[in-house]
Amino acid sequence: MEILLLSLLPVIFLIGSAVVTNKAVSRGAKRKKAVILQLLSFAAVLICCAAFPLVAGAAGAEEAAQEAAAASSNGLGLIGMAIPTAAACIAAGIAVAGAAPAAIGATSEDPKAFGKALIFVVLGEGIGVYGLLISILIYTKC
């Protein structure tokens, strides 16, 4: 039960800080201050999540430290796998956000331009696929 509570604590804290920030903005607080508060709360949760396993691993026996190191190594590999996927998907979203409306506009003016316009939208989506492929390659090495 304690492990479940400890694993849900960062999620509860982040959701709580998002709710507090949302209410503060709706009451008239400045958005820049709210964004900074949200980033600081995320940084605090990140630091706590990184520090607590390190403290627990230092307090245990040598065997527990080895298990924690193996889990940390696997966890870092999974984080390394998530970063290219997230970055590629954000970049793909930005690319498609610019290309898709232009493609729709070009197609509405000239239906024959649909094939050419579709190519530019698909090129933007290809960025996300490349990020996913890199993540799969990293996963095979973990």
MOJOGI-V547390 format. One record per residue. N is the residue number from 1. RES is the residue in one small letter. PSI is psi in whole degrees, -180 to 180 (none if undefined). OMEGA is omega in whole degrees, -180 to 180 (999 if undefined). Layout:
n=N res=RES psi=PSI omega=OMEGA
n=N res=RES psi=PSI omega=OMEGA
//
This chain:
n=1 res=m psi=-40 omega=180
n=2 res=e psi=-37 omega=-180
n=3 res=i psi=-40 omega=179
n=4 res=l psi=-43 omega=179
n=5 res=l psi=-42 omega=179
n=6 res=l psi=-34 omega=179
n=7 res=s psi=-27 omega=179
n=8 res=l psi=-14 omega=-177
n=9 res=l psi=-47 omega=178
n=10 res=p psi=-38 omega=-180
n=11 res=v psi=-44 omega=179
n=12 res=i psi=-42 omega=-180
n=13 res=f psi=-44 omega=-179
n=14 res=l psi=-41 omega=178
n=15 res=i psi=-42 omega=178
n=16 res=g psi=-42 omega=179
n=17 res=s psi=-34 omega=177
n=18 res=a psi=-39 omega=179
n=19 res=v psi=-45 omega=179
n=20 res=v psi=-42 omega=179
n=21 res=t psi=-42 omega=179
n=22 res=n psi=-44 omega=178
n=23 res=k psi=-38 omega=179
n=24 res=a psi=-41 omega=179
n=25 res=v psi=-40 omega=180
n=26 res=s psi=-24 omega=177
n=27 res=r psi=-10 omega=176
n=28 res=g psi=8 omega=178
n=29 res=a psi=156 omega=-179
n=30 res=k psi=141 omega=-177
n=31 res=r psi=-36 omega=180
n=32 res=k psi=-43 omega=178
n=33 res=k psi=-38 omega=179
n=34 res=a psi=-40 omega=179
n=35 res=v psi=-41 omega=178
n=36 res=i psi=-42 omega=177
n=37 res=l psi=-41 omega=180
n=38 res=q psi=-41 omega=178
n=39 res=l psi=-39 omega=178
n=40 res=l psi=-39 omega=178
n=41 res=s psi=-37 omega=177
n=42 res=f psi=-41 omega=179
n=43 res=a psi=-39 omega=179
n=44 res=a psi=-43 omega=178
n=45 res=v psi=-40 omega=179
n=46 res=l psi=-43 omega=179
n=47 res=i psi=-43 omega=180
n=48 res=c psi=-42 omega=180
n=49 res=c psi=-31 omega=178
n=50 res=a psi=-35 omega=-175
n=51 res=a psi=-39 omega=-175
n=52 res=f psi=-43 omega=176
n=53 res=p psi=-33 omega=179
n=54 res=l psi=-41 omega=179
n=55 res=v psi=-41 omega=-180
n=56 res=a psi=-36 omega=179
n=57 res=g psi=-33 omega=180
n=58 res=a psi=-29 omega=-177
n=59 res=a psi=-19 omega=-176
n=60 res=g psi=-176 omega=180
n=61 res=a psi=177 omega=-179
n=62 res=e psi=-37 omega=179
n=63 res=e psi=-41 omega=179
n=64 res=a psi=-35 omega=178
n=65 res=a psi=-38 omega=178
n=66 res=q psi=-40 omega=178
n=67 res=e psi=-40 omega=179
n=68 res=a psi=-38 omega=179
n=69 res=a psi=-40 omega=178
n=70 res=a psi=-42 omega=179
n=71 res=a psi=-39 omega=179
n=72 res=s psi=-40 omega=179
n=73 res=s psi=-43 omega=178
n=74 res=n psi=-40 omega=179
n=75 res=g psi=-40 omega=178
n=76 res=l psi=-36 omega=176
n=77 res=g psi=-39 omega=179
n=78 res=l psi=-36 omega=175
n=79 res=i psi=-42 omega=177
n=80 res=g psi=-26 omega=177
n=81 res=m psi=-34 omega=-177
n=82 res=a psi=-31 omega=-176
n=83 res=i psi=-48 omega=179
n=84 res=p psi=-32 omega=178
n=85 res=t psi=-46 omega=-180
n=86 res=a psi=-46 omega=-179
n=87 res=a psi=-42 omega=-180
n=88 res=a psi=-38 omega=180
n=89 res=c psi=-37 omega=176
n=90 res=i psi=-43 omega=179
n=91 res=a psi=-39 omega=178
n=92 res=a psi=-39 omega=178
n=93 res=g psi=-41 omega=178
n=94 res=i psi=-42 omega=-180
n=95 res=a psi=-43 omega=-179
n=96 res=v psi=-33 omega=179
n=97 res=a psi=-30 omega=177
n=98 res=g psi=-35 omega=-174
n=99 res=a psi=-36 omega=-175
n=100 res=a psi=-47 omega=178
n=101 res=p psi=-36 omega=177
n=102 res=a psi=-38 omega=179
n=103 res=a psi=-41 omega=178
n=104 res=i psi=-42 omega=178
n=105 res=g psi=-42 omega=179
n=106 res=a psi=-38 omega=-180
n=107 res=t psi=-35 omega=179
n=108 res=s psi=-30 omega=178
n=109 res=e psi=-41 omega=-178
n=110 res=d psi=105 omega=-178
n=111 res=p psi=-20 omega=180
n=112 res=k psi=-16 omega=-179
n=113 res=a psi=4 omega=-177
n=114 res=f psi=-45 omega=-178
n=115 res=g psi=-44 omega=179
n=116 res=k psi=-40 omega=-179
n=117 res=a psi=-37 omega=-180
n=118 res=l psi=-33 omega=179
n=119 res=i psi=-41 omega=-179
n=120 res=f psi=-35 omega=178
n=121 res=v psi=-41 omega=-180
n=122 res=v psi=-34 omega=176
n=123 res=l psi=-38 omega=177
n=124 res=g psi=-40 omega=179
n=125 res=e psi=-27 omega=178
n=126 res=g psi=-28 omega=178
n=127 res=i psi=-43 omega=179
n=128 res=g psi=-38 omega=179
n=129 res=v psi=-38 omega=178
n=130 res=y psi=-41 omega=177
n=131 res=g psi=-40 omega=178
n=132 res=l psi=-40 omega=178
n=133 res=l psi=-41 omega=177
n=134 res=i psi=-41 omega=179
n=135 res=s psi=-38 omega=177
n=136 res=i psi=-40 omega=177
n=137 res=l psi=-40 omega=178
n=138 res=i psi=-39 omega=-179
n=139 res=y psi=-36 omega=180
n=140 res=t psi=-23 omega=179
n=141 res=k psi=-18 omega=-178
n=142 res=c psi=none omega=999
//
